Amino acid sequence: MSRRFRFSGEWLIGRQSRVLRDRLVDLEHYPDWWPEVRAVASLGPDDAWVVVRSRLPYDLDLRLHAVHRRNDLLETSIDGDLTGWVRWRLDELDPATTRLTFEQEVEVAGRLLGLAAVVVRPVLVWNHERMMRSAVASLRRP
């Protein structure tokens, strides 16, 4: 089995794409609306340190770097406990609805996490799906 994970999702959000983009690009305020993002510290205009913890009793320590900050595409590289990338695509369908597409490809770093990625892979996928449902629910709230 692989240490690599690929996730994706697509949701309709009752918001203008500009409003969603502003929220998604503002990493320092993720803990305000996304409960699984426990801490964020700015490391510069394009970089941040992020601690994430969902249902499993383990904190992921990540360093993020903004690659693209376009109106329709936000892309970030990931380093730390996971290495890879994440993309948010925003497609405004009308002034009150945006299609939000999420794509992520990461590889688990480190020996212990790498072993977990192989042994309890379905649990890690379940954990990620719960985290994403939480994010989407928060993005839908006014």
N, C-alpha and C positions, 0 to 999 in steps of 0.2 A: 504494500500500500504506500501511497505517496504522502509526503508532508505538505503537498500543495493543495490549496483550496481555491475554488472559483465559485463566487456567489453572484447572483443577479436578481433583480426585481423591478417591477414596473407598477406605479401607482398613479391614480388621478388624485390630485390635491386641489381643493377649492381655494386656490390663491393665485395671484398674479405671479408669473415666473420671477419678476424682479424681487418680490417680497421673499420668495423661497431662496433665491440666489443670495440675497443679503444675509439671510439666516445661516445658510450653509457655508458661506465664505468666512463668517465670523467665528472662528474656532474658539477663541477665548470665552465665548458665551455658550458653548455647547452644554456645559453642566447645568445651565439654567433651564434647558428644555429637554435634554436627553439624559435621563437618570443613570444610564450605564456609563456615561462619560464622567468619570469621577473627578478628574483634575486636568487642567490645561495651563501651560505656561508658554508665553511667547518667547521664542529664541531669535527673533528678528522678523522683518516684514514678511518673509515667505516660509518661516519655519516655526514649529511648535513642538513641545513635548506634551504627550497626552497619556493619561492612565485610564484604562477601560476595564470595567468589571461587570459582567452580566450575572447570570445565576450561579455559575461555577465559582468555587472559592479560590480564584486566582486573578491577580491583576496583570493585565498586559501593559507593558511599558513600551510606548511607541514614540518615534520621532517622525513628524510629518513635514513634507516640503511641498509647497504649492508649485505645480508644474504649469497648469492653465487656470486662468480665472476669467474666462469669457462669459458672456451673458447666457450662453446656451450650454456651456461645458465647464465643469470644475473638476480638475484632476490633481491628485496628490500622490506623491511617492511615500512609501512607508518603510521605515527601518526600525530595528529593535527586536522585540520578541517575534514580530512578524516582518517579513520583507516582501515588498511588492508594490501594488498601486490600488487606488480606488478612484472611481469616476461617478459623478452625478451629471446626468444630462437633463436639461430642462427644455421642454417644448410647450410653449403657451398655446393651448387649443382655442381659447377665447379669453376675454379679459378677466374671467373669474375661475379659470381652470387650467392647471398645468399638468402635463404628463411628466412625472419624475421617474427617470430610469437610473438604476443603481447597478454598477458593475464593480467587482473587486476580485483581484487575483493576488493571493498571498502564499508565502511559504513559511512554515513554522521554523523558527531559528532555535538553536540550543538543543542540547541532548535530551533533557527531561521533557520539554514541550514537544520535541520531535517524536519521542516515544508515545506520548499521549495522543499525538495526531494520528498515529497508526493504530493504537490500541482502542481508543474510545472515539474514533472519528464521528460516528453518528451522534454522540452526545455533544461534540463540539459544533456540529452543523445545527443541531437543535438549539444550542445556546445562541449561535449567531442569528438564527431565524427569530428567536424571541427578542433579541436586541433590535433587530431591524423593525419588527412590528411596533416596538416601543417608540422608535424614532418616527415612524410614519404617523402613528397616533398623535404624537406631540406636534408634528408639522401640520397636522390637520386642525389642531386646536387654534382658536383665535388668539 
